[in-house]
Amino acid sequence: MEKRYQIFISSTYSDLKEERTKVMQTIMSLDCIPAGMELFPAMDEEQFEFIKRIIDDCDYYLLIVGARYGSIDENGVSYTEKEYDYAVAKGIPVMAFLHDDISSIPLNKADLDNSLRRKLNNFYKKVKKGRLVQHWKNADDLNAKVAISLPKTIKMFPRIGWVKANLMTTGESLQEINELRKENGLLRAYKTKHEKSINFAINIADWSEEFTVHFTKENQFDVWNDATNRESIEITHTWLEWFTLIASELDDSHKNYLGIDKIFSSVICEENSIEDCRFIINYKDLTTIRYQFTTYGVINRIPISYDEEKWCLTKKGEKLIAQLLCIKSKNSK
């Protein structure tokens, strides 16, 4: 059945009008629906609440960043950055396009204030962290890259999309629902069979066995030092202790969308009462923990983009952490 996908275009406005116009035309030529701040070019907090509802209805989020940070709220955060943070938090696939050389952009389209330039630079770093981005030089270059990236993203991360009501008759609806039910039944049967057989297929470690995780300690005020000079540390816990440390953090959507690696850094800092530094977890160790907890059946992994995911507790994981953290009755025998 033919679907159309809604794409939210996020950027500063007055300096990127030409780029936005061309991108919108490309999106429409690909039979998709563009949406964005054209509704409210001058943003405030009340209008941002409406924009959030528009983002909720979108299938994909397309970010364009030039040489301006944009209008800021009372906390000094631009509405463009707030839109980006919200889309990431909601798990909407992100396509990010950053200007290749902001020093080449005319001054009338760039921030001259040093504080805004610093905020823009930090925003660039945030967007590039943990995801692949594309760089553009001019409106035509940006337009060409969007035309290539959008179909690839749709193919890689299929979404619900929109279907015209007159294209979906009652008979077709019932047929599709029945097909989905059959498919869901097959998936459930496979999942049950897989869960029953996995412990026989893998001689998995017991919860009480220990696992050592390697971290690199990085001082936040010394981030430009050569990585080879940073302190390497090892922390050992049982698998149950590692699960207890991070499980309660997985329900915090703000921490979760920032990244699993940051959750580990946060809990290690809290456990050891350490401030002004972060712990970068060894990628191989993080991968081992991911598969260990998945095999235990206590986490589900939800892809956010092609190189990011967040972890959520399964029903089994929720019951386990509740048993571990809840206070037991003194009257129980």
Secondary structure, DSSP 8 states (H G I E B T S, - for coil): ---B-EEEEES-SGGGHHHHHHHHHHHHHTT-EEEEGGG-SS--HHHHHHHHHHHHH-SEEEEEE-B----B-TTS-BHHHHHHHHHHHTT--EEEEEES-GGGS-GGGB--SHHHHHHHHHHHHHHHTTS--EEESSHHHHHHHHHHHHHHHHHHS----B--GGGS-HHHHHHHHHHHHHHHHHHHHHHHHHHHHHHHHS----TTSEEEEEEEEEEGGGTTS-GGGSEEEEEEEEHHHHHHHHHGGGG-HHHHHH-HHHHHHHHHHHHTT--SEEEEE-HHHHHHHHHHHHHHT-EEEEEEETTEEEEEE-HHHHHHHHHHHS---TT--
